[in-house]
Amino acid sequence: MNADDTLKRMIRLGEELYGAVDLEEEKDSLLESLRGVGAETRSRVESALDTFGESALDEAINRLDRAQEQLLAGRSIGELSDAEITDYSELGNLKVVLSARRVRLAADGDALAWFIEDVWPVLRKVAPVLLTLLV
């Protein structure tokens, strides 16, 4: 799987997870709801999360660097519109969250919590612009 596919798969996974429960729930309650989903859904989610290993995430982070370069299109950050600066920043935030995966998993080992609490809130903000930049 290439970096574009990894990022697209993360977006689809987030959409699937959030479609399975009430979006208005608090994070703790949301995690409990997701832990209580059927075995088939849980298995599919865990399998998807397993594909986001270190090398896949490193490639995704490098792809996010390239997406930021695409957004700049040879301009400086100061030349970007307000909306473009927001998109550029959100891409950077996603890089930070993906980079922090090792620390988070070493702390509690809960990949589902990492995805729900750390990745998806940032990814869903930047998904529309990211999807236009991916192949």
C-alpha beads as a LAMMPS data file, in Angstrom:
LAMMPS data file: protein, C-alpha beads

135 atoms
134 bonds

1 atom types
1 bond types

-500.0 500.0 xlo xhi
-500.0 500.0 ylo yhi
-500.0 500.0 zlo zhi

Masses

1 110.0

Atoms # bond

1 1 1 0.000 0.000 0.000
2 1 1 1.412 3.405 -0.926
3 1 1 1.187 6.555 1.185
4 1 1 -1.839 7.915 -0.683
5 1 1 -3.681 4.650 -0.090
6 1 1 -2.737 4.692 3.610
7 1 1 -4.132 8.198 4.063
8 1 1 -7.300 7.393 2.102
9 1 1 -7.769 4.242 4.173
10 1 1 -7.449 6.272 7.372
11 1 1 -10.150 8.636 6.130
12 1 1 -12.471 5.745 5.234
13 1 1 -11.828 4.094 8.599
14 1 1 -12.663 7.287 10.462
15 1 1 -15.850 7.708 8.466
16 1 1 -16.821 4.107 9.182
17 1 1 -16.110 4.389 12.897
18 1 1 -17.958 7.629 13.329
19 1 1 -20.843 6.318 11.238
20 1 1 -21.216 3.384 13.650
21 1 1 -22.003 5.537 16.695
22 1 1 -23.570 8.826 17.754
23 1 1 -21.217 11.655 16.834
24 1 1 -22.475 13.760 19.724
25 1 1 -21.148 11.397 22.380
26 1 1 -18.212 12.371 24.546
27 1 1 -14.907 10.738 23.601
28 1 1 -14.917 8.324 26.546
29 1 1 -18.433 7.247 25.717
30 1 1 -17.564 7.049 22.026
31 1 1 -14.628 4.760 22.729
32 1 1 -16.835 2.547 24.879
33 1 1 -19.447 2.435 22.108
34 1 1 -16.825 1.460 19.561
35 1 1 -15.438 -1.199 21.865
36 1 1 -18.946 -2.599 22.089
37 1 1 -19.551 -2.904 18.339
38 1 1 -19.964 -6.314 16.826
39 1 1 -17.014 -8.670 16.518
40 1 1 -16.946 -8.340 12.725
41 1 1 -16.709 -4.544 12.841
42 1 1 -14.163 -4.657 15.657
43 1 1 -12.056 -7.169 13.715
44 1 1 -12.182 -5.030 10.558
45 1 1 -11.169 -1.920 12.524
46 1 1 -8.307 -3.663 14.319
47 1 1 -7.092 -5.151 11.035
48 1 1 -7.115 -1.715 9.426
49 1 1 -5.260 -0.178 12.364
50 1 1 -2.629 -2.931 12.132
51 1 1 -1.805 -1.778 8.591
52 1 1 -0.750 1.604 9.936
53 1 1 2.677 0.395 11.047
54 1 1 5.772 2.532 11.378
55 1 1 6.887 2.331 7.751
56 1 1 3.380 3.066 6.432
57 1 1 3.099 6.048 8.757
58 1 1 6.568 7.301 7.818
59 1 1 5.541 7.171 4.152
60 1 1 2.270 8.939 4.967
61 1 1 4.158 11.668 6.825
62 1 1 6.476 12.118 3.832
63 1 1 3.398 12.309 1.604
64 1 1 1.946 15.005 3.847
65 1 1 5.204 16.950 3.384
66 1 1 4.657 16.725 -0.369
67 1 1 1.002 17.750 0.041
68 1 1 2.145 20.864 1.887
69 1 1 4.582 21.594 -0.958
70 1 1 1.740 21.132 -3.459
71 1 1 -0.388 23.563 -1.496
72 1 1 2.436 26.114 -1.489
73 1 1 2.894 25.757 -5.255
74 1 1 6.195 27.654 -5.102
75 1 1 4.815 30.396 -2.859
76 1 1 5.879 31.317 0.647
77 1 1 3.487 30.686 3.524
78 1 1 2.895 34.432 3.734
79 1 1 1.522 34.408 0.197
80 1 1 -1.178 31.836 0.983
81 1 1 -4.788 32.830 1.505
82 1 1 -6.250 32.452 4.984
83 1 1 -8.005 29.230 3.937
84 1 1 -4.783 27.843 2.447
85 1 1 -2.859 28.689 5.619
86 1 1 -5.466 26.786 7.629
87 1 1 -5.162 23.786 5.297
88 1 1 -1.353 23.950 5.424
89 1 1 -1.448 24.049 9.231
90 1 1 -3.892 21.135 9.476
91 1 1 -1.642 19.026 7.236
92 1 1 1.199 19.842 9.624
93 1 1 -0.957 18.955 12.635
94 1 1 -1.718 15.575 11.068
95 1 1 2.009 14.946 10.599
96 1 1 2.578 15.630 14.300
97 1 1 -0.230 13.281 15.355
98 1 1 1.025 10.482 13.101
99 1 1 4.570 11.013 14.368
100 1 1 3.422 10.706 17.970
101 1 1 1.904 7.243 17.417
102 1 1 4.872 5.398 18.905
103 1 1 4.747 7.442 22.101
104 1 1 0.991 7.011 22.475
105 1 1 1.041 3.260 21.859
106 1 1 4.002 2.793 24.198
107 1 1 2.019 4.604 26.891
108 1 1 -1.222 2.649 26.663
109 1 1 -1.057 0.286 23.669
110 1 1 -4.564 1.242 22.568
111 1 1 -4.482 1.818 18.803
112 1 1 -8.227 2.459 18.695
113 1 1 -7.967 5.246 21.285
114 1 1 -4.995 6.705 19.373
115 1 1 -7.028 6.797 16.166
116 1 1 -10.239 8.148 17.749
117 1 1 -8.707 10.675 20.117
118 1 1 -5.612 11.804 18.238
119 1 1 -5.845 11.087 14.513
120 1 1 -9.476 11.428 13.498
121 1 1 -10.184 14.905 14.960
122 1 1 -7.303 16.297 12.882
123 1 1 -7.809 14.066 9.842
124 1 1 -11.478 14.894 9.411
125 1 1 -10.673 18.630 9.307
126 1 1 -8.072 18.238 6.592
127 1 1 -9.648 15.326 4.668
128 1 1 -11.372 17.468 1.997
129 1 1 -8.176 19.268 0.982
130 1 1 -6.050 16.156 1.415
131 1 1 -8.253 14.118 -0.906
132 1 1 -7.821 16.738 -3.639
133 1 1 -4.025 16.494 -3.299
134 1 1 -3.794 12.685 -3.275
135 1 1 -3.524 10.659 -6.453

Bonds

1 1 1 2
2 1 2 3
3 1 3 4
4 1 4 5
5 1 5 6
6 1 6 7
7 1 7 8
8 1 8 9
9 1 9 10
10 1 10 11
11 1 11 12
12 1 12 13
13 1 13 14
14 1 14 15
15 1 15 16
16 1 16 17
17 1 17 18
18 1 18 19
19 1 19 20
20 1 20 21
21 1 21 22
22 1 22 23
23 1 23 24
24 1 24 25
25 1 25 26
26 1 26 27
27 1 27 28
28 1 28 29
29 1 29 30
30 1 30 31
31 1 31 32
32 1 32 33
33 1 33 34
34 1 34 35
35 1 35 36
36 1 36 37
37 1 37 38
38 1 38 39
39 1 39 40
40 1 40 41
41 1 41 42
42 1 42 43
43 1 43 44
44 1 44 45
45 1 45 46
46 1 46 47
47 1 47 48
48 1 48 49
49 1 49 50
50 1 50 51
51 1 51 52
52 1 52 53
53 1 53 54
54 1 54 55
55 1 55 56
56 1 56 57
57 1 57 58
58 1 58 59
59 1 59 60
60 1 60 61
61 1 61 62
62 1 62 63
63 1 63 64
64 1 64 65
65 1 65 66
66 1 66 67
67 1 67 68
68 1 68 69
69 1 69 70
70 1 70 71
71 1 71 72
72 1 72 73
73 1 73 74
74 1 74 75
75 1 75 76
76 1 76 77
77 1 77 78
78 1 78 79
79 1 79 80
80 1 80 81
81 1 81 82
82 1 82 83
83 1 83 84
84 1 84 85
85 1 85 86
86 1 86 87
87 1 87 88
88 1 88 89
89 1 89 90
90 1 90 91
91 1 91 92
92 1 92 93
93 1 93 94
94 1 94 95
95 1 95 96
96 1 96 97
97 1 97 98
98 1 98 99
99 1 99 100
100 1 100 101
101 1 101 102
102 1 102 103
103 1 103 104
104 1 104 105
105 1 105 106
106 1 106 107
107 1 107 108
108 1 108 109
109 1 109 110
110 1 110 111
111 1 111 112
112 1 112 113
113 1 113 114
114 1 114 115
115 1 115 116
116 1 116 117
117 1 117 118
118 1 118 119
119 1 119 120
120 1 120 121
121 1 121 122
122 1 122 123
123 1 123 124
124 1 124 125
125 1 125 126
126 1 126 127
127 1 127 128
128 1 128 129
129 1 129 130
130 1 130 131
131 1 131 132
132 1 132 133
133 1 133 134
134 1 134 135
